[in-house]
Amino acid sequence: MSERSAVASLFPASLLAALRQRSLATPLRTSGARHGHHRSQRAGVGLEFRDHRPYVPGDDLRRLDWRAAARHDRLILRQQEAEQELTATVLLDGGGNMGYGDGESSKWRHATAITAALAFVAAQRHDRWRFVVGRDGEVDPRGLRPASQREHQRHVVESCTRTPAGHCPWPDVLAALAGGARRRGSLFVVSDLLDLNVGSGADPDEGLITFADTLAALSARGQRVTLVQVLHRDEVRFRWAETRVFRFEDPTRRHPAIEGVGAQLGAEFEERVAKYLGQVERVSLERGLDLVRVMTDDELEPNVLRLFGELPSSEVSA
């Protein structure tokens, strides 16, 4: 099995044909050193009209060069302006919080399928790929190093098949990324966004604002930032509203356990979550960050396609 096929194994086979037609294109025109399948800011710089490149599903059929196709026995496209690569970057939360849920409703299942789909589309379009995972308090920077497409695809598969653990050190993840985010492109953050490294007892809004401000700075440098918030229904709707005592432990091991009567904990829990999710929406909007919210009790295929702007975000209401 090739690395690209291995990446495809991480999302439903029913998505394969649809993803072959998709692009990670951004409203911002892109510029880069290599040639990918996106329009450059610098019209006229790069390939001249008579140069060609292989056809990729989704390209404009009117630009096919049938004579060249007959000579090379494959579909060839005429290039009428500089077409240069898009840099696609994915930051994946590999903390233990992402392991919540079972089977198809697992947050990790949805997060890794989304990540793999983005990697697959980037490879299809010959885009530059950058990938950072934060897991167990550490940053895996291998996806930021120059490497072949085969090596990058292998790294995605390896990272997505590991078990999420500990916490994602977001300040370190963003610091690792910042130095290399000079080209225009698309940046995807795949996380539940529920614990952005604010210490126990601190206001979670502070962590959210710092996090969003850092991403807004990257946006100002030419990155289109999309927050992909992956949530389990249990995280927005408290289902233990009973009179017996429950104990809830933090999967990231950073916060103390919470213990109490379910019926008493439920109302406060849902109020705080609703307020925080509203803050995520407001802060994202104010800073020009796209927000795509997916719920893991929705089908996986629509959740993946939301990344390509075809479907609205999931509803978080009960």
C-alpha positions, 0 to 999 in steps of 0.5 A: 500500500502506498503512503497516499493510499495509507492516508486515504485509509484514515477516512471513509472510502466513499470520500475518495472520489469527492476529495479528488475533485477538491482543492485547499484553495484560499481567497488570497492569491498564493505565491511560492517558489515551486509550482502547484495548482493555484494562481499566483499573486504575481501574474506573468511570473513563472510559467509561460503560456506554452508550458504544460502540466498534468491534468488534475481532476477539477481543472478547467477542461477548456484548457486541455491541450489535446495535441500534447495529450496525444503525444504523451498519452495522458491529459495535459493542461496549458498554463496561461498564468503563473500557477504556484503552490499553496502551503497547507498547514495542519496543527493537530491536537493530540492531547488525551482530551481528543480521545473521548468517545467510542467508535465512530463518535470518537473525537480522535476518529473525526480529527484524524479523518479530517487531517488525513483528508487535508493531507490527501487533497494537498498531495493531489494538488501538489501543494506544500504540506506542513504538519505539527502535532502536540501530544503528551506535552511535546511538539512533534516538529518532523512535519515542518522539515523539508521532506518528500511527499512520501515521507510527509504522508508516512508521518501523517499516518504514523501520527494519526494512528497513535493514541492521543495522550497528555495535553497539547502544548499550544504555545510551543506548537504555535512557536514551532510554526511561526518561524516558517509561516512566511508563504501565503496559504491555508492553516487548519487547527484541528482541536476541541479548543477546550483547554488552550493551556490555561492553568487550573483556576485561571479564566479560560477566556484568557487562553482563548484570546492569546491563542486567537491573537497569535493566529490572527498575526499569522493571518495578517502574514497571509495565512487563511486560518480555519479553526476546526472545533471537534466536539463530542455531544457529551461536552455540550450536553450533560447526560449524567443528571442524576442524584448520585455522585459522579467523579470526572477526571481530566484526560490531559492530567492537568486539572484536578478531578471534579466530584459532585451530584450529577443533577447539581453539576449539570446546569452549571456545566451546560451554562459554562460550556455555552458561554465559552463556545459563544466566546469562541465564535465571537473571538474568531469572528472579530479576528477574521478566523474561520470556524468550522464546528463538527459534532462527532455524533454527526456522520463522518463524511459530512464532517470532512466535507465541511472543511471544503465549505460545502456544508454548514457547521454542526449544531451544538444544541441538544 
